[in-house]
Amino acid sequence: MYNQDKKRYGSGRIPYFQKLYRKTQSANNKFLKMFYKVIFTLAKRKKFIELSADTVIGEGLYFGHAYCITINPNAKLGKNINLHKGVTIGQENRGKRKGAPTIGDEVWIGINSTIVGNVTIGNNVLIAPNTYVNCDIPDNSIVFGNPCIIKRSQNATEDYINRKV
């Protein structure tokens, strides 16, 4: 995945910690993998990013203002996800939504948005800034508010997704 990202975007356009994340995932040698994991950990701490090297994230990941972002290691993120400052993708530890989110392809998540629990976010979804999501969101939707207000839109993320693969 890392090599595909590098070919698509060039070497200087992806945040350094994200390059290390991809290298950690793609390393076949266990010593090289450990080396990248240590460097990745140092790089992400500098930006206050909580992201496990084992988290499943598809190609085309984009961090807009990559600071103070938390992604639970059990969350699954699809292709062409855009995350912005202050985003939390977290786990719920009790109740009917116990677990971590699954997020589809081409999803734009705005500043300070929170997604928690075993919920599914569909494809082509725009989550507005400061939105709290704790319910399933269907494909082709715009979501805003707390509690979630869901509006159907065929072109929800049109002109929003950066670094599309």
MARLO-897980 format. One line per field, with one value per residue (C-alpha): x, y, z; residue in one letter; residue number from 1. Coordinates in steps of 0.001 Angstrom, whole numbers, m for minus. Each point is the difference from the previous one (the first is absolute). Layout:
<pases>
x X|...
y Y|...
z Z|...
rest a|...
nr NUM|...
</pases>
This chain:
<pases>
x 0|2772|1619|m3339|m516|3544|m482|m3330|955|3758|2422|m463|m3779|m981|660|3180|m1766|m2411|2898|1417|m3426|m73|3625|m746|m2947|1858|3342|580|3148|m950|3017|m729|m3670|1012|2340|m2773|m2457|2319|579|m3738|m804|2360|m1342|m3666|627|1376|m3395|m2118|m1337|m1317|226|1139|2235|m2382|m3148|m1611|m180|m437|1933|m509|18|250|643|m1086|1796|1297|m75|m1875|m1548|m979|m769|m803|2204|m3123|m1652|m28|288|m556|1595|176|m705|622|565|358|1299|m1560|m1757|m650|m897|m528|m1229|m2976|590|m3571|m3556|m1518|2694|2954|2937|1731|m1248|260|286|m601|1706|62|m876|810|112|13|1849|m741|m2432|m390|m1031|m430|m1227|m663|m1566|332|588|m893|1777|m120|m791|811|115|m223|2311|m917|m2325|m482|m739|m1179|m2375|321|209|m1214|1900|m289|m754|905|m24|39|m856|m488|m2144|767|m2109|401|m756|195|2198|1264|3058|678|3803|313|2959|795|2200|3742|2532|m2550|1445
y 0|2428|m294|666|3105|1183|m437|1775|2972|406|m220|3422|296|m2620|693|m1715|m2100|m1257|m1125|m1876|m1535|m1434|m1184|m1723|m1810|m1085|m1081|m3748|m230|m88|2122|2620|m38|594|2843|1727|m555|1797|2938|116|164|2945|1850|m377|1112|3276|756|m1508|m2698|m3208|m2553|m3602|m1402|m2977|2016|m982|3068|m40|2031|3708|998|3778|1926|3642|1878|m3211|753|m1546|m2884|m3254|m3218|m3153|m2962|m2139|2501|m820|2836|m345|1763|3764|1049|3651|753|3436|1467|m1293|m3028|m2944|m3455|m1943|m3143|m433|m2520|m821|11|m894|1849|m1700|8|2280|1694|m1271|2826|m456|1587|3703|1407|3581|509|3633|1743|m1221|m2698|m3131|m3470|m2599|m3533|m2930|2110|m176|3107|m593|1127|3603|1521|3517|426|3704|1654|m499|m2921|m2857|m3294|m3026|m1539|m1661|2396|m1185|523|3389|2103|3236|m161|2867|802|m1802|m2080|m857|1568|m1975|1496|m2170|1389|m1822|2259|493|97|1501|2452|m835|m3099|709|m2511|m2272|m3324
z 0|883|m3436|m1686|2163|m799|m3757|117|2157|m239|2897|1632|231|2600|3704|1228|2641|m2679|m2207|2994|687|m3550|233|3323|m1556|m3134|1558|m364|2122|3710|1051|m2649|1034|3633|m1053|m1973|2856|2465|m2382|m772|3716|499|m3060|976|3594|m1314|m1605|2817|m2311|1573|m2802|257|m2725|m58|m774|m3304|m2272|m3775|m2548|m522|3675|434|3201|m197|2800|1543|3720|2937|m1953|1741|m1876|1960|m1062|m591|m2362|m3716|m2512|m3752|m2963|m484|3571|942|3697|1515|3250|3206|m1529|2337|m1298|3202|1615|2276|2789|1042|m1197|m3344|m1983|1699|m2448|m2510|m3207|m3564|m2510|m3736|m3022|m883|3395|1054|3774|1143|2819|3555|m1140|2117|m1164|2753|428|m2278|m2748|m3768|m2084|m3658|m3177|m1256|3392|1203|3780|814|2562|3680|m752|2480|m1771|1987|m2539|m3410|m2948|m3438|m3271|m1727|3072|1717|3806|2479|3594|3276|m182|m3634|m2686|m3223|m3418|m3117|m2792|m3108|m195|3722|m293|m3473|m10|3660|m213|m328|m1370|m1616|m1105
rest m|y|n|q|d|k|k|r|y|g|s|g|r|i|p|y|f|q|k|l|y|r|k|t|q|s|a|n|n|k|f|l|k|m|f|y|k|v|i|f|t|l|a|k|r|k|k|f|i|e|l|s|a|d|t|v|i|g|e|g|l|y|f|g|h|a|y|c|i|t|i|n|p|n|a|k|l|g|k|n|i|n|l|h|k|g|v|t|i|g|q|e|n|r|g|k|r|k|g|a|p|t|i|g|d|e|v|w|i|g|i|n|s|t|i|v|g|n|v|t|i|g|n|n|v|l|i|a|p|n|t|y|v|n|c|d|i|p|d|n|s|i|v|f|g|n|p|c|i|i|k|r|s|q|n|a|t|e|d|y|i|n|r|k|v
nr 1|2|3|4|5|6|7|8|9|10|11|12|13|14|15|16|17|18|19|20|21|22|23|24|25|26|27|28|29|30|31|32|33|34|35|36|37|38|39|40|41|42|43|44|45|46|47|48|49|50|51|52|53|54|55|56|57|58|59|60|61|62|63|64|65|66|67|68|69|70|71|72|73|74|75|76|77|78|79|80|81|82|83|84|85|86|87|88|89|90|91|92|93|94|95|96|97|98|99|100|101|102|103|104|105|106|107|108|109|110|111|112|113|114|115|116|117|118|119|120|121|122|123|124|125|126|127|128|129|130|131|132|133|134|135|136|137|138|139|140|141|142|143|144|145|146|147|148|149|150|151|152|153|154|155|156|157|158|159|160|161|162|163|164|165
</pases>
